[in-house]
């Protein structure tokens, strides 16, 4: 039982659940309704439920493999930052972690290959290979570099949503004006939520670097807080928080014309409000525990942001 608990801790099961939830919400509350609310002519989405859940499974497996390999190479850092919460070596042998990484990555890639074959879309397996490669090189090299590691993780977070749009895209059907219209609608929401995911993930990654500065410095990493200093890192994070707040406010003014009142109230109370709180608490953060709390607040904002997808199915009038 102890080994099983340690394994789920190693693969960060709450984060994996969040990935699956994000994709499920986008699929069932945005993508499918886009294909069903287009008038009398029926257009079936290409990614059926069976293939969707396989795609979600492959995403979860590849992400789990990424968390495993990250802990494998982060052992010296974790000995400093979280010695009491270590799994690798304390519970699971280090050699077994690398074995599990390749098993989960391999299964994820095989599923991606099957989906590519079924959809006749090579971008799926190519993107899976790119994700596995990025996660490996992030853990071995990029995580220790200035900003590039943060950007890679943020791009991979955004891809969790964008990959669903890519599965539906077909060049040979793009000449159909109705198909073009509904796919453009899906694209609009895919960009909206993937951009949100990218920015909020970038904010969290830098805050995590601020939290882990002691262990990162001990391991010779060149993260933003180490190279630029804590104050400059706070300014960087604050800038992106302000950008995100401004973008969300603009979106609410756009939504206002459709009278989506509950969406607007929800966004201000559960996304913009917490972002303002995050900005306020960022200024006074001094200790590692302070930044850990900020990181947890960012995760909550990520969750409330993704849950807002539910509103798009509750309203019958879609934005054209």
C-alpha positions, 0 to 999 in steps of 0.5 A: 500500500505504501508503494502504491501511495508513493507511486501516485504521489510520484506521478502527481495524480491531482495534476493528471486529474486536472489534465483529464478534466480540462480536456473533458470540459473542453470536449463536452462543453465547447467542442461537441456543442459547436458541432451540434448547434449549427442549424438543420445540416448535421456535422459530426465531429471527427474525434468521437468519444472513444478516440477522445478518451484514448487521447486524454489517456495518452496525455495523462500517461505522457504527463505522468512520465514527465513528472517521474523523469523530473523527480529522477533528475531533481534528486539533488534539488529535492534533498534540499527543498523537500527532504521529507516529501521525497519519493525517489530513493526513499520509497521507490528505487531510482532505477525503477523510476526510469523504467516507469518513465519509459513504460508510460511514455511508450504506452502514451506514444503507442496510443498517439500512433493509433489515434493518428492512424484512425484520424489520418492526422500525423500531427498527433503522433508528432506532437506526442513525440515532441511532448515526450522529448520536451519533458525529457530535455526539460528535466535534464537541461532546460529546467536549469536555464533562464526562462526557457524551462518555464516557457516549455512547461507553459506551452505543454500546458496550452497544448493540452487544449490545442490538441483537441482542435488539431484533431478536428482540423481538416484541410480538405473540408476547410472549403465548406463554409459551414464547417469553416465557421464551426471550426473557427468557433472551436479555434476561438475558444481553443486559443482563449483557453490555451492562452489563459493556460499558458499565462497562468502556467508561466506565472506559477512556474516562476513562483515555484522557482522563487519557492525552490530558490535554495535547492536550485542554487545548490544544484547550480541552476540558472532560474530567474530568481537566481539570475535576475533576483527576487525583486525582478522576478516579482515584477515579471510575475506581476506584469503577467498577472496584470496582462491576464487581468486586463485580457479577462476584463476585455473578454467580459466586455465582449461577452456583455453584448450576449448578456451572459451575466452569470459568466461575467459574475463568475469571472470577476468573483472566482478568476479576476478577484483571486488574481488581484489577491495574488498580485497583492500577496506577491508583493509581501512574499518573503519566505519559501512558505509564502511562495508555496501558498501563492503557488497553491492560489495559482492552482486554484485560479487555474481550476476556476478558469477551466471550470468556466467552460461549463457556462458555454453549454449552459447558454444556448446563444453562441458567440459567432 
